[in-house]
Amino acid sequence: MKLSRTFLPAIAALLASVAMPGISNATVTVLGWPGGSEETALRATVEAYNAKPGIADADKVELLFFNREGFYDKLQADMAAGSNAFDINLVATYSIGRYAPYMEPVDLGSDAAKTFGESVLKTMQFDGKQYGVPTDLSLHFMYYRKDLIDALMKDDAAKAKYAEISKKYLDKELQPKDPDSWTWDDWAATALYFSKQVNSGSPVRYGTVLQMKNLLFNMMVFQSLPRSYGADWTDKDGNVTIDSDAYKTGLELYKKLYDAGASPKDSLSYEYPETNAAYSSGQTATALQWNAAAADLTSADKSPAVAEVTGIVPPPAGPNGRADHIHGLGLGLNKNAKNKDGAVKFLKWLATEDAALLYARSGGSPALAPDVVAKVAKERPDLVKLGEFASKYGYVMNGATSANALSIYELQAKEFTGYWSGQQSLDDALAHTRAGMQDLLKK
């Protein structure tokens, strides 16, 4: 989206017109993410900050919002034009490199690591510098049918069939395990066993549901598999390493499951909603899906067929252990801020335990260190797993905060879906991806 120079002042005017009412003398302006739990939590947190004793009127905070549609393009255009209509702006892990030229790094203080943990703080880092406070986090859960797994592990005949299937498809004679101990091979064997096309005696039609649509966010779901085998986008010298054995292993496993019928044939058009629908239908044994789906998949009203029998564990392990893709939304400092001192004070406070707990209690989804999240465990049990998985298994690929990170994910989605659908070979898919990534990472 290319914005004309005449449109840029209109954005600033819009920002000035949507300030949160009731804070007429506030001079720290925060551009937030509109709608949903993020806005609700941010409003409550700002209200509490402004009510704190010792906060000067000149450093109180007001909020600004504009529509999500075209948000990132509008924000970049305004920042590139040197706008000072806001002191603090929204930033996301995959857009930090895009905005870094127009922002200033911030020192959040030593308490930030105690609040969030180092892996979560890294979701707001670029070139080794901290560009924001992580307010909301997304990662992946492995959802599975507890009733199906329990029945399998109690049935000797079923175990024998499981071993037979794993030997045929994976060249390994495996036995069923507790999902919290799964490797990717264990998950694959389970997915094959619970697929009618592989095992006519399966109580459900599919063993899993793969998100294989040509969509950048599906690459985030997939890449924890190769990551657990040691994959990264680049090595320490900046060389693209997408054509590694780790990526080959992950890509081949997905295709093997798809070709065997362990996932619906129309999985090549699946993303978040289709995955939820397939799993909640009661005809799928497992699903690797975003943590945001937990509320729906464990709701008796929204998913009555599976709500009471759904278990949640981290993604399976590879030779390098478990890995769980994380990315976050956060708030950082505009280089052209009018009130930098006041803005930094607010950002530092936002990174404290008290502020993070308030944000969580107000509906936000921060990933908190284990001893911090324990304090809201009863109110927000979902955040316990979010924080635990993020701190233990969270990662950000080298280059995944670069200016062209989203374009890289789009490239991978195009090439990998092309391989899974049989339109090109694995070697061609990786060669095309490597060449494209080399160009994008140079820009």
C-alpha positions in Angstrom: 0.0 0.0 0.0 1.6 3.3 -1.1 0.3 6.4 0.7 0.5 9.8 -0.8 2.0 12.7 1.0 -1.4 14.3 1.3 -2.7 11.3 3.2 -0.1 11.4 5.9 -1.4 14.5 7.6 -4.8 12.9 7.6 -3.5 10.0 9.6 -2.1 12.4 12.2 -5.4 14.3 12.3 -7.2 11.0 12.8 -4.9 10.1 15.6 -5.5 13.4 17.3 -9.2 12.9 17.0 -9.5 9.5 18.7 -7.6 10.1 21.9 -9.1 8.5 25.0 -11.4 11.1 26.6 -11.0 12.4 30.1 -7.2 13.1 30.1 -7.1 16.6 28.7 -3.6 17.4 30.0 -1.9 14.1 29.2 1.2 14.4 27.1 2.4 10.8 26.7 0.4 9.5 23.8 0.2 5.7 23.1 -0.9 4.3 19.8 -2.5 1.0 20.6 -4.0 -2.0 18.8 -7.8 -1.4 18.5 -10.5 -3.9 19.5 -10.5 -7.1 21.4 -8.8 -8.0 24.7 -5.7 -6.0 23.9 -7.6 -2.7 23.9 -9.6 -3.5 27.0 -6.5 -4.5 28.9 -4.5 -1.5 27.8 -7.3 1.0 28.7 -7.5 -0.5 32.2 -3.7 -0.5 32.6 -3.4 3.2 31.5 -6.2 4.2 33.9 -4.3 2.6 36.8 -1.0 4.2 35.8 -2.6 7.7 35.6 -4.1 7.2 39.1 -0.7 6.3 40.6 0.6 8.8 43.2 3.6 10.7 42.0 2.7 10.7 38.3 2.9 14.3 37.1 0.2 15.6 35.0 2.7 16.2 32.2 3.5 12.5 32.2 0.1 11.0 32.2 -1.0 8.8 29.3 -3.7 9.0 26.7 -4.6 6.3 24.2 -5.0 6.6 20.4 -6.5 4.0 18.0 -7.2 3.6 14.4 -8.6 0.7 12.4 -6.8 -2.6 12.1 -7.2 -2.7 8.3 -4.1 -1.2 6.8 -2.7 -0.5 10.3 0.9 -1.4 9.7 1.1 0.5 6.4 -0.5 3.5 7.9 1.8 3.4 10.9 5.0 3.0 8.8 3.9 5.9 6.6 3.3 8.2 9.5 6.6 7.3 11.2 8.6 7.6 8.0 7.1 11.1 7.7 8.5 12.0 11.1 5.1 12.2 12.9 5.1 13.1 16.6 1.4 12.5 16.9 2.2 9.7 19.3 5.1 9.0 21.7 4.6 5.2 22.0 3.5 2.9 19.2 2.4 -0.7 18.7 5.0 -3.1 17.4 4.9 -6.8 16.6 7.7 -9.3 16.5 7.5 -9.8 12.7 7.4 -6.0 12.1 10.2 -4.7 14.4 12.7 -4.5 11.6 10.3 -2.6 9.5 9.8 0.1 12.2 13.2 0.1 13.9 14.6 3.0 11.8 11.9 5.2 13.2 12.1 4.0 16.8 14.5 4.2 19.7 15.6 1.2 21.8 14.6 1.3 25.4 16.2 0.0 28.6 13.4 -1.6 30.5 15.4 -2.3 33.6 16.4 -5.5 35.3 12.9 -6.3 36.5 11.7 -6.9 33.0 13.5 -10.2 32.7 12.1 -11.3 36.0 8.6 -10.4 34.8 8.6 -12.0 31.4 11.7 -14.1 31.0 14.5 -13.7 28.5 12.8 -15.7 25.6 9.7 -13.4 25.8 11.8 -10.2 25.9 13.5 -11.4 22.7 10.2 -11.2 20.8 10.7 -7.4 21.0 14.3 -7.3 20.1 16.1 -6.4 16.8 19.8 -6.4 16.2 20.4 -7.2 19.9 18.5 -4.1 21.1 15.2 -4.0 23.0 12.5 -2.1 21.1 9.5 -2.7 23.2 7.6 -4.2 26.1 5.9 -7.5 25.2 2.2 -7.1 26.1 0.5 -10.0 24.4 2.0 -13.3 23.1 1.0 -16.0 20.6 2.4 -19.5 20.4 1.1 -23.0 19.7 -0.5 -25.8 21.8 -0.8 -29.4 20.8 -4.5 -30.3 21.4 -5.3 -33.9 21.7 -8.2 -36.2 22.6 -7.6 -37.6 26.1 -10.3 -40.2 25.8 -8.8 -41.7 22.6 -5.3 -41.8 23.9 -6.4 -43.3 27.2 -8.3 -46.1 25.4 -5.4 -46.8 23.0 -2.9 -47.2 25.9 -5.1 -49.7 27.7 -5.7 -51.9 24.6 -3.0 -54.5 23.8 -4.5 -55.2 20.3 -4.6 -51.5 19.6 -1.0 -51.2 20.7 0.0 -54.0 18.3 -1.8 -52.2 15.4 -0.1 -48.9 16.4 3.4 -50.6 16.2 2.5 -52.2 12.9 1.5 -48.8 11.4 4.5 -47.0 12.7 6.8 -49.6 11.3 5.2 -49.4 7.9 5.1 -45.6 7.6 8.0 -44.4 9.8 10.3 -47.4 9.7 10.1 -47.5 13.5 8.1 -49.9 15.7 6.7 -47.5 18.3 4.4 -47.8 21.2 1.8 -45.3 22.3 3.0 -42.6 24.9 1.6 -39.9 27.1 1.3 -36.9 24.7 3.4 -34.8 27.1 6.3 -37.2 26.2 5.7 -37.2 22.4 8.5 -36.8 19.9 7.3 -35.8 16.4 7.5 -39.4 15.4 5.2 -40.4 18.2 2.8 -37.7 17.1 3.0 -38.9 13.5 2.4 -42.5 14.5 -0.6 -41.4 16.6 -2.0 -39.3 13.7 -1.6 -42.3 11.3 -3.2 -44.8 13.8 -6.3 -42.6 14.2 -6.9 -42.1 10.5 -9.5 -44.2 8.8 -7.6 -44.3 5.5 -4.7 -46.0 7.4 -6.5 -47.8 10.1 -10.1 -48.8 9.2 -10.7 -49.5 12.9 -10.0 -45.9 14.0 -12.9 -44.4 16.1 -12.4 -41.0 14.3 -11.8 -40.1 10.7 -8.5 -38.2 11.0 -5.5 -38.4 13.2 -4.6 -34.7 12.9 -5.5 -31.5 10.9 -2.6 -29.7 9.2 -2.7 -26.1 8.3 -1.3 -26.2 4.8 -2.8 -23.2 3.0 -0.5 -20.8 1.2 -0.6 -18.4 4.1 2.3 -16.8 6.1 0.8 -17.6 9.5 0.7 -21.3 8.7 4.5 -21.2 8.3 4.7 -20.1 11.9 2.7 -23.2 13.0 4.8 -25.5 10.9 8.3 -24.3 11.6 8.5 -25.5 15.2 8.8 -29.0 13.7 12.1 -28.3 11.8 13.2 -26.0 14.6 13.2 -28.9 17.0 15.6 -30.6 14.6 18.0 -27.7 14.7 16.6 -25.5 11.9 17.0 -21.7 11.6 16.7 -19.2 8.9 20.3 -18.2 8.9 23.5 -19.2 10.7 25.6 -16.9 12.9 27.3 -15.4 9.8 24.0 -14.6 8.1 24.0 -17.4 5.6 20.6 -18.7 4.7 20.1 -22.3 6.0 16.6 -23.0 4.9 17.7 -26.0 2.7 18.9 -27.9 5.8 18.2 -31.5 6.7 16.0 -30.2 9.5 13.7 -28.4 7.1 13.7 -31.4 4.8 12.6 -33.7 7.7 9.7 -31.4 8.7 8.5 -30.9 5.2 8.6 -34.6 4.3 6.8 -35.5 7.5 3.9 -33.2 6.8 3.6 -34.5 3.2 3.8 -38.1 4.4 0.8 -37.5 6.8 -1.1 -35.6 4.2 -0.6 -38.2 1.4 -1.6 -41.0 3.8 -4.9 -39.3 4.6 -4.0 -38.5 8.3 -5.3 -35.0 7.6 -8.4 -34.0 5.5 -7.7 -33.8 1.7 -8.7 -30.1 1.7 -6.1 -29.3 4.3 -4.3 -27.4 1.5 -6.9 -24.7 2.0 -6.9 -24.8 5.9 -5.8 -22.2 8.3 -7.0 -21.2 11.8 -10.8 -21.4 11.5 -10.8 -24.7 9.4 -8.5 -26.3 12.0 -10.8 -25.4 14.8 -13.8 -26.6 13.0 -12.2 -30.0 12.1 -11.0 -30.6 15.6 -14.2 -29.5 17.4 -16.3 -31.7 15.1 -15.1 -34.7 17.2 -13.6 -36.5 14.2 -9.9 -35.5 14.7 -7.5 -36.9 17.3 -4.9 -34.1 17.4 -4.3 -30.6 16.2 -1.3 -28.3 16.4 -3.0 -24.9 16.8 -2.6 -21.4 18.2 -3.1 -20.9 21.9 -5.9 -18.5 21.1 -8.1 -21.5 20.2 -8.0 -22.9 23.7 -11.0 -20.9 24.9 -13.1 -22.2 22.1 -11.9 -25.8 22.0 -12.4 -26.3 25.7 -15.8 -24.6 25.8 -18.8 -26.9 26.3 -20.9 -24.3 24.5 -18.7 -23.8 21.5 -17.1 -27.3 21.2 -19.5 -29.7 23.0 -18.1 -32.8 21.2 -14.5 -32.3 22.5 -14.5 -29.7 25.3 -14.4 -32.2 28.2 -11.9 -34.6 26.6 -9.3 -32.1 25.2 -5.8 -32.1 26.6 -3.1 -29.5 26.0 0.7 -30.1 25.8 3.5 -28.2 24.1 4.5 -29.2 20.5 6.4 -32.5 20.4 10.1 -32.8 20.7 12.8 -33.3 18.2 16.5 -34.2 18.6 17.1 -30.7 19.8 14.2 -30.8 22.3 10.9 -28.9 22.1 10.4 -25.7 20.2 7.4 -23.4 20.2 7.2 -20.4 17.8 6.4 -17.2 19.7 5.6 -13.8 18.5 4.2 -10.9 20.4 2.5 -7.5 20.3 4.2 -4.8 22.3 4.7 -1.1 22.8 7.9 0.9 21.9 9.3 4.4 21.7 8.7 6.6 18.6 12.0 8.3 17.7 10.1 11.6 17.2 8.2 11.4 20.5 7.4 14.8 22.0 7.8 13.5 25.6 10.4 10.8 25.5 11.2 11.0 29.2 7.5 10.4 30.1 7.2 7.7 27.5 10.2 5.8 28.9 8.8 6.1 32.4 5.5 4.5 31.3 7.3 1.7 29.3 9.5 0.8 32.3 6.5 0.6 34.5 4.6 -1.5 32.0 7.5 -4.0 32.2 7.1 -4.4 36.0 5.4 -7.3 37.7 2.6 -5.2 39.1 1.7 -3.7 35.7 1.9 -7.1 33.9 -0.4 -8.7 36.5 -2.9 -5.8 36.1 -2.7 -6.2 32.3 -3.4 -10.0 32.6 -6.3 -9.5 35.1 -7.8 -7.0 32.6 -8.0 -9.5 29.8 -4.6 -9.3 28.1 -2.4 -12.3 27.2 1.1 -11.5 28.5 3.5 -14.4 28.7 4.8 -14.2 32.3 7.6 -15.9 34.2 6.4 -18.9 36.2 6.6 -17.3 39.6 4.7 -14.3 38.3 1.9 -16.1 36.5 1.3 -18.2 39.5 -0.2 -15.1 41.1 -3.1 -15.1 38.5 -3.3 -18.8 37.9 -6.9 -19.1 39.3 -8.2 -16.2 37.4 -6.3 -16.9 34.1 -5.3 -20.6 34.0 -4.6 -20.3 30.2 -1.7 -17.9 31.0 0.0 -20.6 33.1 0.6 -22.8 30.0 1.3 -19.7 27.8 4.0 -18.5 30.2 5.4 -22.0 30.8 5.7 -22.9 27.2 7.1 -19.5 26.2 9.8 -19.5 28.8 10.8 -23.2 28.3 10.4 -23.6 24.5 9.9 -20.2 22.9 12.1 -19.1 20.0 12.4 -16.5 17.3 14.2 -17.5 14.1 17.3 -15.5 13.0 15.9 -12.9 10.7 12.3 -13.2 11.9 12.3 -9.6 13.1 13.9 -8.2 10.0 12.2 -5.6 7.8 11.2 -8.3 5.3 10.2 -11.0 7.8 6.6 -11.1 6.6 7.7 -11.4 3.0 9.9 -14.3 4.0 7.0 -16.1 5.6 4.9 -15.4 2.5 7.7 -16.9 0.3 7.9 -20.0 2.4 4.2 -20.5 2.3 4.1 -20.3 -1.5 7.0 -22.7 -2.0 6.2 -25.2 0.8 2.5 -25.4 -0.2 3.7 -26.0 -3.7 5.7 -29.0 -2.5 2.9 -30.4 -0.3 0.4 -30.2 -3.1 2.8 -32.0 -5.5 3.4 -29.1 -7.8 7.1 -29.1 -7.3 9.9 -31.3 -5.8 11.3 -30.8 -2.3 14.6 -29.8 -3.7 13.1 -27.2 -5.9 10.9 -25.8 -3.1 13.9 -25.3 -0.9 16.1 -23.9 -3.6 13.5 -21.3 -4.6 13.0 -20.4 -0.9 16.7 -20.1 -0.3 17.2 -17.8 -3.3 14.3 -15.6 -2.4 15.3 -15.4 1.3 18.9 -14.3 0.3 17.4 -11.4 -1.7 14.9 -10.4 1.0 17.5 -10.5 3.8 19.8 -8.2 1.9 17.2 -5.4 1.5 
